Amino acid sequence: MEHHSIEATAAAISYIEAHLRDKLALETVANAVCYSKYHLHRMFTDTLGLTPRAYIQRRQLTEAAKCLVFSQTPVLELALCAGYESQQAFTTVFKAMYKRTPAAYRQNKVFYPLQLAPALKPDPSVLDSACAISYAGLSDLPAWMEFAALVVDGFPCLDRAAHLAQVEGYIRRRQALLVRDGETIVGAAAGSPQAGSIDFLAVHPQYRRCGLAAALLTFMRQAFFGARAVSITTFRAGDKADPGQRAAYQRLGFVESELLVEFGYPTQRLILPPVQGGVRCG
């Protein structure tokens, strides 16, 4: 990944974060960071895996959702701050992403982010599927939670406190894995051999072309699951809040299974079929 693409994306993110209460267009952001909108669009998407428009929408809706839970700001005011012409237009998009109207979301009093501002690594290494995978330790929990915030867009309704407690349990049972680039966690996975389920599998946006997800999955299959089927849950097909997580799992070989509702959110279980002929462990 070119260094100037990372710098341009980081500059664009900084500008967007400073102007979340403004109506933000790609041309406005591009002019602020001194790139053409076409060039910035390409660099931003290549670096973060989201278009600038999608990032802006997700961040503004996240801030609106936070205000709905932690303030009494009127919905119309939040809609205008998020760049929408009317409360109805805002409500339509908010419901598509959060699965509740703003009023219902406020009444539920549970905030979770669609997107948080990422801290990009200025000098990512070129890792490959032969990268070192290690078991996470309790001392890795702070860095794990920083990583979880970076990839939160791929996990609907992720609750930080519940996730922290869950990961601590996985670490104590040696069921949590990490890939690092220097001090930065760039891939992580955790799962239950008893349940045959993967409960967390994610890769840093800047490293998603390095084969890390496949490497983590292969390691987990060999160390935890053997040849049997493995399940994971993710967004349903067509969910507008899905940044591409479902497709990423399907590229790893997962196939559709039953529809679920988890924490009030519609999801779907995907299944990785059993390995024909078995898999060698160890």
C-alpha positions as CSV (number, residue, x, y, z in Angstrom):
1,M,0.0,0.0,0.0
2,E,1.5,3.3,-1.0
3,H,2.5,5.6,1.8
4,H,0.9,8.7,0.3
5,S,-2.4,6.9,0.0
6,I,-2.3,6.2,3.8
7,E,-1.4,9.9,4.5
8,A,-4.2,11.2,2.3
9,T,-6.7,8.8,3.9
10,A,-5.6,9.8,7.4
11,A,-5.9,13.5,6.5
12,A,-9.4,13.0,5.1
13,I,-10.4,11.1,8.2
14,S,-9.1,13.9,10.4
15,Y,-11.1,16.5,8.4
16,I,-14.3,14.4,8.4
17,E,-14.0,13.8,12.2
18,A,-13.6,17.6,12.7
19,H,-16.7,18.3,10.6
20,L,-19.1,15.5,11.5
21,R,-21.9,18.1,12.2
22,D,-21.6,19.5,8.7
23,K,-23.0,18.4,5.5
24,L,-20.0,16.6,4.0
25,A,-19.5,16.0,0.3
26,L,-16.6,14.1,-1.2
27,E,-15.5,17.2,-3.2
28,T,-15.4,19.3,0.1
29,V,-13.2,16.7,1.8
30,A,-11.0,16.3,-1.3
31,N,-10.5,20.1,-1.6
32,A,-9.6,20.3,2.1
33,V,-6.8,17.7,1.7
34,C,-5.7,19.0,-1.7
35,Y,-6.6,16.0,-3.9
36,S,-9.0,15.5,-6.7
37,K,-12.2,13.8,-5.5
38,Y,-11.5,10.9,-7.9
39,H,-8.0,10.4,-6.6
40,L,-9.1,10.6,-3.0
41,H,-12.0,8.2,-3.5
42,R,-9.6,5.6,-4.9
43,M,-6.9,6.0,-2.2
44,F,-9.5,6.1,0.7
45,T,-11.3,3.0,-0.5
46,D,-8.1,1.1,-1.1
47,T,-6.8,2.0,2.4
48,L,-9.9,1.6,4.5
49,G,-12.1,-0.8,2.5
50,L,-15.0,1.8,2.6
51,T,-15.8,4.6,0.2
52,P,-15.5,8.1,1.7
53,R,-19.3,8.5,1.4
54,A,-20.0,5.3,3.3
55,Y,-17.5,6.2,6.0
56,I,-19.1,9.7,6.4
57,Q,-22.6,8.2,6.6
58,R,-21.6,5.5,9.1
59,R,-19.7,8.0,11.3
60,Q,-22.5,10.6,11.3
61,L,-25.2,7.9,12.1
62,T,-23.0,6.6,14.9
63,E,-22.7,10.1,16.4
64,A,-26.5,10.5,16.0
65,A,-27.1,7.2,17.7
66,K,-24.9,8.2,20.6
67,C,-26.9,11.5,21.0
68,L,-30.1,9.6,20.9
69,V,-29.1,7.5,23.9
70,F,-27.1,10.0,25.9
71,S,-28.9,13.3,25.2
72,Q,-32.3,14.7,24.6
73,T,-31.4,16.4,21.4
74,P,-34.5,16.4,19.1
75,V,-34.4,13.9,16.2
76,L,-34.9,16.7,13.7
77,E,-31.8,18.5,14.9
78,L,-29.8,15.3,14.7
79,A,-31.1,14.7,11.2
80,L,-29.9,18.2,10.1
81,C,-26.6,17.8,11.8
82,A,-26.1,14.5,10.0
83,G,-26.6,16.2,6.6
84,Y,-30.2,15.1,5.9
85,E,-32.8,17.4,4.4
86,S,-35.7,16.1,6.6
87,Q,-36.4,14.0,9.7
88,Q,-38.1,11.4,7.4
89,A,-35.1,11.0,5.2
90,F,-32.9,10.6,8.3
91,T,-35.3,8.1,9.8
92,T,-35.3,5.9,6.7
93,V,-31.5,5.7,6.5
94,F,-31.1,5.2,10.3
95,K,-33.6,2.4,10.4
96,A,-31.9,0.7,7.5
97,M,-28.6,0.7,9.3
98,Y,-29.7,0.3,13.0
99,K,-32.9,-1.8,12.4
100,R,-34.9,0.6,14.6
101,T,-36.4,4.1,14.1
102,P,-34.5,6.8,16.0
103,A,-37.4,7.0,18.5
104,A,-37.3,3.3,19.1
105,Y,-33.5,3.3,19.4
106,R,-33.7,6.1,22.0
107,Q,-36.3,4.2,23.9
108,N,-34.1,1.1,23.9
109,K,-31.2,3.1,25.6
110,V,-28.5,0.8,24.2
111,F,-25.8,2.5,22.1
112,Y,-23.4,0.7,19.7
113,P,-21.3,2.2,17.0
114,L,-21.6,1.5,13.3
115,Q,-18.2,3.0,12.7
116,L,-15.4,4.5,14.9
117,A,-12.6,6.6,13.7
118,P,-9.6,4.4,12.8
119,A,-6.0,5.0,13.7
120,L,-4.2,4.0,10.5
121,K,-0.7,2.4,10.6
122,P,1.6,4.7,8.6
123,D,4.0,1.9,7.6
124,P,2.2,-1.4,7.4
125,S,4.4,-4.4,6.6
126,V,3.7,-6.8,3.7
127,L,2.5,-9.8,5.6
128,D,1.4,-13.1,4.1
129,S,-0.3,-16.4,5.1
130,A,3.0,-17.6,6.6
131,C,2.8,-14.8,9.3
132,A,3.3,-15.8,12.9
133,I,0.0,-16.5,14.7
134,S,0.2,-16.6,18.5
135,Y,-2.1,-17.2,21.4
136,A,-3.4,-14.1,23.1
137,G,-2.5,-13.4,26.7
138,L,-4.2,-11.3,29.3
139,S,-1.7,-8.5,28.8
140,D,-3.0,-8.3,25.2
141,L,-6.5,-7.3,26.3
142,P,-6.0,-3.5,25.9
143,A,-4.6,-3.9,22.4
144,W,-7.3,-6.4,21.6
145,M,-10.0,-3.9,22.5
146,E,-8.3,-1.2,20.4
147,F,-8.4,-3.6,17.5
148,A,-12.1,-4.5,18.2
149,A,-12.9,-0.7,18.0
150,L,-11.1,-0.6,14.6
151,V,-13.2,-3.5,13.1
152,V,-16.4,-2.8,15.0
153,D,-18.2,-2.1,11.6
154,G,-18.1,-5.8,10.9
155,F,-19.9,-6.9,14.1
156,P,-23.5,-5.7,14.6
157,C,-24.5,-4.8,18.2
158,L,-21.0,-5.4,19.5
159,D,-21.1,-4.4,23.2
160,R,-17.6,-3.5,24.5
161,A,-18.1,-4.7,28.1
162,A,-19.6,-8.0,27.1
163,H,-16.9,-8.6,24.4
164,L,-14.1,-7.8,26.9
165,A,-15.5,-10.4,29.3
166,Q,-15.9,-12.9,26.5
167,V,-12.4,-12.5,25.2
168,E,-10.9,-12.7,28.6
169,G,-12.6,-16.1,29.0
170,Y,-11.3,-17.2,25.6
171,I,-7.8,-16.1,26.5
172,R,-7.8,-18.1,29.8
173,R,-8.9,-21.2,27.8
174,R,-6.3,-20.6,25.1
175,Q,-8.9,-20.1,22.5
176,A,-7.9,-16.6,21.3
177,L,-5.4,-15.9,18.6
178,L,-3.5,-12.8,17.4
179,V,-1.4,-11.7,14.4
180,R,0.8,-8.6,15.0
181,D,2.7,-6.2,12.8
182,G,5.2,-4.9,15.4
183,E,3.1,-3.8,18.4
184,T,-0.1,-3.5,16.4
185,I,-2.7,-6.3,16.3
186,V,-3.6,-6.7,12.6
187,G,-5.7,-9.9,12.9
188,A,-7.5,-11.7,15.7
189,A,-9.8,-14.7,16.2
190,A,-11.6,-16.5,19.0
191,G,-13.9,-19.5,19.1
192,S,-15.3,-22.4,21.1
193,P,-14.2,-25.9,20.3
194,Q,-17.0,-27.2,22.4
195,A,-19.7,-25.3,20.4
196,G,-17.9,-25.6,17.1
197,S,-18.2,-21.9,16.6
198,I,-16.0,-18.9,15.7
199,D,-17.2,-15.9,17.7
200,F,-14.7,-13.4,16.4
201,L,-12.6,-13.3,13.2
202,A,-11.4,-10.0,11.9
203,V,-8.5,-8.4,10.1
204,H,-7.2,-4.8,10.2
205,P,-8.5,-2.9,7.1
206,Q,-5.0,-2.2,5.8
207,Y,-4.1,-6.0,5.9
208,R,-7.1,-7.6,4.3
209,R,-5.3,-8.5,1.1
210,C,-2.6,-10.5,2.9
211,G,-4.5,-13.7,3.5
212,L,-4.5,-13.3,7.3
213,A,-8.2,-14.3,7.7
214,A,-7.6,-17.6,5.8
215,A,-4.4,-18.2,7.9
216,L,-6.3,-17.7,11.2
217,L,-9.1,-19.9,10.0
218,T,-6.7,-22.7,9.0
219,F,-4.9,-22.4,12.4
220,M,-8.2,-22.6,14.3
221,R,-9.4,-25.6,12.3
222,Q,-6.2,-27.5,13.0
223,A,-5.9,-26.5,16.7
224,F,-9.6,-26.3,17.8
225,F,-12.1,-27.9,15.4
226,G,-10.5,-30.7,13.4
227,A,-12.4,-31.8,10.4
228,R,-15.9,-31.0,11.6
229,A,-18.2,-28.2,10.5
230,V,-17.7,-24.7,12.0
231,S,-20.2,-21.9,12.4
232,I,-20.1,-18.2,12.5
233,T,-22.8,-15.5,12.6
234,T,-22.8,-12.3,10.6
235,F,-25.1,-9.9,8.7
236,R,-28.0,-11.2,6.7
237,A,-27.9,-10.8,2.9
238,G,-28.8,-7.3,1.8
239,D,-28.2,-5.7,5.2
240,K,-27.1,-2.1,4.4
241,A,-25.0,-2.0,7.6
242,D,-22.7,-4.8,6.3
243,P,-19.4,-3.3,5.2
244,G,-18.5,-6.5,3.4
245,Q,-18.0,-8.9,6.3
246,R,-20.5,-11.4,5.0
247,A,-18.8,-11.6,1.6
248,A,-15.4,-12.0,3.3
249,Y,-16.6,-15.0,5.3
250,Q,-18.2,-16.5,2.2
251,R,-14.9,-16.2,0.3
252,L,-13.3,-18.3,3.1
253,G,-15.8,-21.1,2.3
254,F,-18.7,-20.4,4.7
255,V,-22.2,-21.1,3.3
256,E,-25.6,-19.9,4.4
257,S,-27.5,-21.6,7.3
258,E,-30.4,-20.5,9.5
259,L,-31.6,-17.0,10.1
260,L,-31.2,-15.7,13.7
261,V,-32.0,-12.7,15.8
262,E,-29.2,-11.8,18.3
263,F,-29.6,-8.9,20.8
264,G,-32.6,-7.8,18.8
265,Y,-30.6,-7.7,15.5
266,P,-31.3,-9.9,12.5
267,T,-28.3,-12.0,11.6
268,Q,-27.6,-15.3,9.9
269,R,-25.5,-18.3,10.8
270,L,-22.9,-19.4,8.2
271,I,-21.4,-22.8,8.2
272,L,-17.9,-23.9,7.1
273,P,-18.5,-27.5,5.8
274,P,-16.6,-30.4,7.3
275,V,-13.2,-31.2,5.7
276,Q,-13.4,-34.2,3.4
277,G,-10.9,-36.8,4.5
278,G,-10.1,-35.1,7.8
279,V,-7.6,-32.5,8.9
280,R,-4.3,-33.0,10.6
281,C,-4.1,-31.4,14.0
282,G,-1.0,-30.2,15.9
